[in-house]
Amino acid sequence: MRIDILTIFPELFRDFLATSIPGIAVESGALSCNTHDIRNFADNKHRKVDDRPFGGGPGMVMMCQPIFDAVAAVESLDSTPAVRVMLSPQGERLTQSRVEWLASQPRVLLLCGHYEGIDERVIDELQPLELSLGDYVVSGGEVGAMVLVDAIARLLPNVLGHEESAAQDSFTIGSAQQQPLLDCPHFTRPRSWRGREVPEVLVGGDHAAIDRWRHAQRVERTSARRPDLLKQHREQSLP
């Protein structure tokens, strides 16, 4: 798939896109990820992309023209239609199901706002899907874009080391579970550490028993830590 990132700080993504899961996705060809500097599309000699807000108040607002022209120019680079996404604290809260939907799209365009935000008129014109990481504010959309790229990249074919890894993640409704459960606890060597033992079932070699134990742990952990997930799933499952 192709992801285009529109930002005023493209340098933030250079190491990120060459590291860990995003780097593997790019290197394998599963993901083509391109950054574009919004300042390059400003129609003034100082490459200015922001100005003071009408009505007064603190901070600066990103202007319509550079963003609109940047989106038009970047979308014209490929004939594949792009799903436009804007990272915003006012958007829909990002969930695993939304990530899975985006990962199934052939092309996504991520718009990273900054300062006090983006002129509402260009948002109305572009009609992006607005996504939020949660009920808090960071300095710009770049952080959210990185989170989204990483979440998408790990769902692409042949990116993770094991094809079942993503299906067993927290919040995922995969082949092994029909509820959005948190992941179960995991253990590795040594078998004993500071008097704490690995659960006996995990070293007994009975894979059916291991599967039952892991599922029970997922349900127990979700019930204790995020009962809202189970409640929401039950409500959504009602006819």
C-alpha positions as CSV (number, residue, x, y, z in Angstrom):
1,M,0.0,0.0,0.0
2,R,1.0,3.6,-0.3
3,I,1.0,6.2,2.5
4,D,1.7,9.9,1.8
5,I,2.4,12.1,4.8
6,L,1.9,15.9,4.5
7,T,3.8,17.7,7.3
8,I,6.0,20.8,8.0
9,F,8.5,18.6,9.7
10,P,9.4,15.8,7.2
11,E,12.7,15.2,8.9
12,L,10.9,13.7,11.9
13,F,10.0,10.7,9.8
14,R,13.4,9.8,8.3
15,D,14.7,7.5,11.0
16,F,11.3,6.3,11.9
17,L,10.5,5.0,8.4
18,A,13.9,3.1,8.4
19,T,13.5,1.5,11.8
20,S,11.8,-1.6,13.2
21,I,8.4,-2.6,11.8
22,P,7.9,0.4,9.5
23,G,11.4,-0.1,8.1
24,I,10.7,-3.8,7.5
25,A,7.5,-2.9,5.7
26,V,9.2,-0.3,3.5
27,E,12.2,-2.5,2.7
28,S,10.0,-5.5,1.8
29,G,7.9,-3.5,-0.6
30,A,4.7,-4.0,1.4
31,L,4.6,-0.3,2.1
32,S,5.5,2.8,0.1
33,C,5.7,5.7,2.5
34,N,6.4,9.2,1.2
35,T,6.8,12.5,3.1
36,H,5.9,15.9,1.6
37,D,6.8,19.3,3.1
38,I,3.7,21.5,3.1
39,R,6.0,24.5,3.1
40,N,7.0,23.7,-0.5
41,F,3.4,24.5,-1.6
42,A,3.2,28.0,0.0
43,D,2.6,30.8,-2.5
44,N,4.9,33.3,-0.7
45,K,8.6,33.8,-0.8
46,H,9.1,33.0,2.9
47,R,7.3,29.7,2.6
48,K,4.9,30.8,5.3
49,V,2.1,28.3,6.1
50,D,0.4,29.9,9.1
51,D,-1.1,33.2,10.3
52,R,-2.8,34.7,13.3
53,P,-6.4,33.6,14.0
54,F,-9.4,35.8,13.2
55,G,-11.1,36.9,16.4
56,G,-7.8,37.0,18.3
57,G,-6.4,34.5,20.7
58,P,-3.0,32.7,21.2
59,G,-1.1,30.7,18.7
60,M,-1.2,30.5,14.9
61,V,-3.4,28.7,12.5
62,M,-2.3,26.8,9.4
63,M,-3.6,28.5,6.2
64,C,-5.9,27.0,3.6
65,Q,-3.8,27.5,0.4
66,P,-0.7,25.6,1.2
67,I,-2.6,22.6,2.5
68,F,-5.1,22.5,-0.3
69,D,-2.4,22.8,-3.0
70,A,-0.2,20.2,-1.2
71,V,-3.1,17.6,-1.1
72,A,-3.9,18.2,-4.8
73,A,-0.3,17.9,-5.9
74,V,0.4,14.8,-3.8
75,E,-2.8,13.0,-4.8
76,S,-1.9,13.7,-8.5
77,L,1.3,11.7,-8.1
78,D,-0.6,8.4,-8.2
79,S,-3.9,7.6,-9.9
80,T,-5.0,5.4,-7.0
81,P,-7.6,7.4,-4.9
82,A,-6.4,8.2,-1.4
83,V,-8.3,8.0,1.9
84,R,-7.6,11.4,3.4
85,V,-6.9,11.3,7.2
86,M,-6.2,14.3,9.4
87,L,-4.7,13.7,12.9
88,S,-6.7,15.8,15.3
89,P,-7.6,15.7,19.0
90,Q,-11.2,16.4,17.9
91,G,-11.4,13.3,15.7
92,E,-12.7,9.8,16.1
93,R,-10.7,7.9,18.7
94,L,-8.3,5.6,16.9
95,T,-9.2,1.9,17.4
96,Q,-7.8,-1.4,16.1
97,S,-10.8,-1.9,13.9
98,R,-10.2,1.5,12.2
99,V,-6.5,0.6,11.8
100,E,-7.5,-2.7,10.1
101,W,-9.8,-0.9,7.8
102,L,-7.1,1.6,6.8
103,A,-4.6,-1.2,6.3
104,S,-7.0,-2.7,3.7
105,Q,-7.0,0.4,1.6
106,P,-4.6,0.8,-1.3
107,R,-3.6,4.4,-0.4
108,V,-3.8,6.7,2.6
109,L,-2.9,10.4,2.8
110,L,-2.1,11.6,6.3
111,L,-2.4,15.4,7.0
112,C,-0.4,16.6,10.0
113,G,-1.7,19.8,11.6
114,H,0.4,22.0,13.9
115,Y,0.2,25.1,16.0
116,E,-3.4,25.9,17.0
117,G,-4.8,23.8,14.2
118,I,-5.9,24.2,10.6
119,D,-8.3,26.7,9.0
120,E,-11.7,25.1,9.2
121,R,-12.5,26.0,5.6
122,V,-9.9,23.7,4.1
123,I,-11.0,20.9,6.4
124,D,-14.6,21.4,5.1
125,E,-13.3,21.4,1.5
126,L,-11.1,18.3,1.9
127,Q,-13.5,16.3,4.2
128,P,-10.7,14.1,5.7
129,L,-11.4,11.3,8.2
130,E,-10.3,12.9,11.5
131,L,-8.6,10.6,13.9
132,S,-7.4,11.2,17.5
133,L,-5.0,9.1,19.6
134,G,-7.0,9.9,22.7
135,D,-8.2,12.7,25.0
136,Y,-5.0,14.7,25.2
137,V,-3.1,17.1,23.0
138,V,0.4,16.8,21.5
139,S,2.3,19.4,19.6
140,G,1.4,18.3,16.1
141,G,-0.1,15.5,14.0
142,E,3.3,14.0,13.3
143,V,3.2,11.9,16.5
144,G,-0.2,10.6,15.6
145,A,0.9,9.9,12.0
146,M,3.8,7.8,13.3
147,V,1.5,5.8,15.5
148,L,-0.9,5.2,12.6
149,V,1.9,4.2,10.2
150,D,3.3,1.7,12.6
151,A,-0.1,0.2,13.4
152,I,-0.9,-0.2,9.7
153,A,2.5,-1.5,8.7
154,R,2.4,-4.4,11.1
155,L,-0.9,-5.6,9.5
156,L,0.5,-5.8,6.0
157,P,1.4,-9.2,4.5
158,N,4.8,-10.7,5.4
159,V,5.9,-7.8,7.7
160,L,5.7,-9.5,11.1
161,G,7.8,-12.6,11.7
162,H,4.8,-14.8,12.3
163,E,1.5,-14.6,10.4
164,E,-0.6,-15.1,13.5
165,S,1.2,-12.4,15.5
166,A,-1.2,-9.6,14.6
167,A,-4.3,-11.8,15.0
168,Q,-3.4,-12.3,18.7
169,D,-2.8,-8.6,19.5
170,S,-4.8,-6.8,22.1
171,F,-8.1,-5.3,20.7
172,T,-8.0,-7.6,17.7
173,I,-10.9,-9.9,16.7
174,G,-8.9,-12.6,15.0
175,S,-9.3,-16.2,14.1
176,A,-8.6,-17.3,17.7
177,Q,-11.1,-15.0,19.4
178,Q,-14.4,-13.4,18.5
179,Q,-14.2,-10.7,21.2
180,P,-11.9,-7.6,21.3
181,L,-9.7,-9.0,24.2
182,L,-6.5,-7.8,25.7
183,D,-3.5,-10.0,25.1
184,C,-2.5,-12.7,27.5
185,P,0.7,-12.5,29.6
186,H,3.9,-13.8,28.0
187,F,7.0,-15.5,29.4
188,T,10.5,-16.5,28.2
189,R,13.7,-17.9,29.7
190,P,14.8,-18.4,32.4
191,R,12.0,-20.6,33.7
192,S,12.5,-19.3,37.2
193,W,13.4,-15.6,38.0
194,R,13.6,-14.1,41.5
195,G,11.4,-16.9,42.8
196,R,8.7,-16.3,40.1
197,E,8.0,-19.4,38.0
198,V,6.6,-19.6,34.5
199,P,3.1,-21.1,34.6
200,E,3.4,-24.9,34.4
201,V,0.9,-25.2,31.5
202,L,3.2,-23.3,29.2
203,V,6.1,-25.8,29.6
204,G,4.0,-29.0,29.5
205,G,3.8,-29.3,25.7
206,D,0.0,-29.7,25.6
207,H,-0.9,-27.1,22.9
208,A,-4.7,-27.4,23.4
209,A,-4.2,-26.7,27.1
210,I,-2.0,-23.8,26.3
211,D,-4.6,-22.3,24.0
212,R,-7.3,-22.7,26.7
213,W,-5.1,-21.1,29.3
214,R,-4.2,-18.2,27.0
215,H,-7.8,-17.5,26.1
216,A,-8.9,-17.7,29.8
217,Q,-6.1,-15.2,30.6
218,R,-7.3,-12.8,27.9
219,V,-10.8,-12.9,29.2
220,E,-9.7,-12.5,32.8
221,R,-7.3,-9.6,32.0
222,T,-9.9,-7.8,29.9
223,S,-12.6,-8.2,32.5
224,A,-10.3,-6.8,35.2
225,R,-8.6,-4.0,33.2
226,R,-11.0,-3.1,30.4
227,P,-14.5,-4.3,31.1
228,D,-15.8,-1.6,28.7
229,L,-14.4,-3.6,25.8
230,L,-16.5,-6.6,26.6
231,K,-19.6,-4.4,27.3
232,Q,-19.2,-2.6,24.0
233,H,-18.7,-5.8,22.1
234,R,-21.9,-7.3,23.6
235,E,-23.9,-4.2,22.8
236,Q,-22.6,-4.1,19.2
237,S,-23.4,-7.8,18.8
238,L,-27.1,-7.4,19.7
239,P,-29.5,-7.9,16.7
